[in-house]
Amino acid sequence: MNVRRLIPTTAVAGAVTLGLITLSACSGTSDAADKGSGDKLDVVASFYPMQFLAEQIGGTYVTVNTLTKPGVEPHDLELKPKQVGELGDADVVLYLKGIQPAVDDAIAQSNAGTTIDAATLTKLEEHGTEVGHDHGAEEAGHDHGSEAGADPHIWLDPVKYGEVAQGVGAAFEKADPTHAAAYKANTQALMTKLAALNSEFENGLKNTATKTFITTHSAFGYLAERYGLEQEGITGIDPEAEPSPARVKELQEIAKKDKVSTVFFETLASDRTAKTLATDTGLKTDVLDPLEGITDKSKGDDYIEVMRSNLAALQKALGAK
């Protein structure tokens, strides 16, 4: 697939403009000039999806420290004083506002040189769980949002993730102009990978027996919208929330009506609710990874590999032809 088809020119221009607006005024010319001495750009990433971008785009010219260690549920992260201090010492802090309150608060109080909020680099939408909706009358990808605030899980859509990558690349170029050409080339290489991944999802989910999938929490709204699927979250955006009896009953009805075969759970949160629902409805269970962190339980070593594993799981559950 041509990368230009993946990210429209106007979207890229807007994303880059927004991204550069979030750069702190502290990242002045003197800081950029210091990077010409051969020192690596010191980047602090809030959690794995930001870490992956920093490593892919920065390559050998950056050192990346991640606030959320493997196996930690990002939504519940609490920072240690040492980690808060790292924010102030970093050349660049790359985060996604709205998913980790502790990180948002710490960044607001820090003296970080350059801050990049990935949420400003693409358009956020609302996705959630709405009890009592007319499921049959909805179009694929319809917004179920009943919770306040936008859905932050933009990285699960390769297209939106690519828009963020473009903005991060432009910000790295500004923060470290000495290595701007390398950042630009690395960004283009990542865009090529994301374009290929998008094409695999498009082709792999084009013809399926059903378009509906049930998952523990509503992390896959952007993915569902991109590929014409219908996400039904047991809970809303919060992975620790408990479903109401009315929601459980509705999901049982949806599973029967839409010929759902599988209830998905994830690697970093409890699978108890998913397995209970599956048992009650006679469905199978499988993993659909929201890619909030990579552990030894992950079905892949990086973002691309785990997303391909997610594609295979969806194809199996949806009856891809």
N, C-alpha and C positions, 0 to 999 in steps of 0.2 A: 504493500500500500504506500502511496506517496505521502510523505510526512505533511505536505501542505494540506492534504485532505483531512488529516487528523486534527490540525490546529489552524483554523482560519486566521488570515493575516490580521484582521481587525481585532480578533480575540487576543492574539499574541501581543499586539501593540498596547491594548488596554491593560492586559495583565502585567506587562513589564512596567508600564507607567505607574500602576497602582503599587507594584512591588517596590519601586524606587522611592515612592512617597513614604513607605514605612521605614526607610533607612534613617537611623538616628543621626541628628546633626553632629554628634560626637565623632563620626567617622570622617574626619576632615582630610585635607590633602596631605598633611604631614604623616598621618597613619598609613595612607596608601603608599606614600613614598618609602616608608620604612620597609614595606614588603619587597622592595627592590634589592634588599640586602641579602636575600636568599632565605630568610626565615619563612616557615610555612604559615599559612593562614590558620589561626586557631579558631575552630568552629565548635560551638556547643549546639547539639541537636536535642530537641525535647523528647522524641521517642522514635521508634524504628523507621516509619515512613519518611521522616525528615532526615534521619541518619543515612538512609539509602541514597536520597537525593544528594546530600553533601558529599558522600563518598564517590558516587558516580560522576558528579560534576567537578568536584575538586581534584580528584585523582591524587597524584603524588605531591601536589602543592598545598594540601591541607592536612591538618590533624583533626580528627573528629572525636569528640567526647559526647556520649549520650546520657542524658539525665535519667532515663528509664531503663533499668537494667533488664536483661532477658528474664522472662518469667514473671515480671511485675505487671499487673493490670494497670495500663496507663491512666485510666480515669481516676484511680484511687491514689495516685502517686503523691507522696509527701516528701518534700525536699529536706535534706540535711543542711546545716549551716555551711558546710564545705561546698555543697553543690550551688547554693545561692551565691557564694563567693566566686565560683567559677564563671558565673554569668557576667559579673563585673569585670573579670580578667579577660574574657573572650574577645577576639576581633569581630566575630560574627555569631549571633544567636539565631538559630533557625527553629521556628516553632509554629504551631497551629492553634491559634486562639480559639477557645471555646471547648476544647476537649480535656484540658488538664488545668483546673482552676488554680492549683498550687503554683504551676509554672507561670500562668498568666500574672498572678499577683507578684511573684518574685521578679519577673522581667520588668513590670511596671515600677518596681522600687530599685532596680539595678542601674548601674552605670555602663551597661554593655555598649561597646563601640558601635556596632551595627546590628539592628534587629530586623529580621525578615519574618513577617507574619504570613504564612502560606495561605491563610483564609482570605487575604486581600488579592491573591493572584488568580482567582477564578470565581465564578459566581456560585454562592452557596444557596441551597434550597431547603425546604422543610420536608422531612420524612418522619413518620412515626407510626403509631398504631391507633387506629380509629375504630372503636367498637360500634357495631350497628350500621356500618356503611352498606350501601347497595353494591356488593362485590361484583355481581354479574353485569352491572351497567357501566362499570368503570373501564376506561381504556388502560392498556398496559402502561405502567410507569406513572399512574396517577398519584398525586401527592396525598398520602394518608396522614399528613402531619396534624396531630392534635396537641402536640407539645410545643411550648413556647421556645423560640429560638431555632436557628438553622442547624441542619445536619452537618457535622464536621467531617464525615467519613469520605472526603473527596478523593482520597488516594485509591479507593476501590473501583474507580472509573479511570481506565488508562488515559482517556482523553483529557479529563480534568487534571489528572496527575501530570500529564504532559504540559498543560498550561502553567501549572505551578513550577515545573522544571525550567521552563523558559524564563520565568521571572527570577528564580533562584540563580540561574546562570548569569543573567544580566546584573544581578546584585553582586555576585562574586567578582565579575569583571570590574565593577566600580570600586569594590573594596580592595582589590588587588590588581590594578591595571597592568602590572609587569607580566602577569601570566594570563591576561585576558584572552589571548588567542587559544590557549589550552582549555580554558573554561568554555569557550565558545564551541570548540571541537568536541569536547566531552559532552556538552549539552546536546549537540546534534546527534552524537552516537546514541545517547540515551533516548532521544526522540525516535530514532529509528527502531530501537527495541520496543518502545511503547506502541509505535504504529503497528509493528508486527503482532504484538499481543492483542491490540484492539481488533485486528483483522481475524485473528484466531477465534476470539470471542464472537465476533459477528457471524463468521461462517459456522462455528460450532454450535451456536444456539439459534440458528435461523429456523430450523425445522424440528420442533419438539412436540411430544404428545400432549404436554401441558405447559403452561407458562407460569404456573404458580409454585412457589417454594416457601416453606415455613422454616424460620430460623429463630434462634434464641432471642436475639435482640436486633433491632432494626438498623443494622449497620450497612445494609446492602441496597439502600434506596437508589443511590446514583448508578450502581451497576445494573439494577433492575430497569431503571429508566433508560439507560443507554441501549440495552439489548432487548427491549420489549418484553420484559418479564414482570411478574407481579410478586413482590415481596410481602409476606405476611409474618410480622414479628410477633413472637409470643409476648415479649415486652416491648417497650418503646426504645428510645435511643439509649437509655440507661441499662447496661447489662445486668445490674444487680436488682432491678425492679422485679416485683412479683406480679404475675398476671392475675386479673380478676376472674372469678368463676364465669362471668358473662363472656370474657374474652376466650377462655378455654373452650366453652361451649361453641362459640362462633367458629373457632379454628377447627373443631371437630366437624362442623357442618361444611366448612370450606374444603377441608381435606377430602370429604366424600364427594362433594359436588364437582371439584376440579381435578379429581383423580390424582391427588397428591400421594406420593409413595414414601417420602422421606422427611424426617424432621432433622434439621441441621443444628449442631451445637458447635462451640468453638474451643480453641485450645487454652485460652487464659481465663475462662470463666467456668463456673459450675455447669455440669451437663444434666443436673438433676431434673430441672423442669422439662427440658427437651425429652429426656428418656421417659418421664412420667406421661407426658402427652402422647408419645409414640406408643407406649404400652397400652394406654387407654383407647387408642384409635387403631391399633394393629398396624402401625407403620414402622418402617425401618429408621435407623439413625445413621448419620454420617457427619463428617467434619466439613464446615465451610469456614475458612479461616479469615477473620477480619484484618489480619496482618498488622496487628498493633504491636507485635513483637515476635522475634524469631527465637525458638528454643529447640532442644533436641527432639521435641515432639512435633515440630513443624514438618509439613510434607514438602520440604524444599529448603535450600540454604539461603535463598534471598527472595526479594519481592517477585521477580519474574517467575521463578520456579514455583513458588507457593500460589501465585495467581493461576498458573497453568494447572496446578493440582485442583484449585477451586473450579476451574472450567471443566475438568474431567468429572468432578463430583456432581456439578450441575447437569452435565450431559447425561450422566447415568440416572440421576433422580428425575429429570424432566422427560426422559425417553427420547433423547436426540436421535434423529434419523439420518 
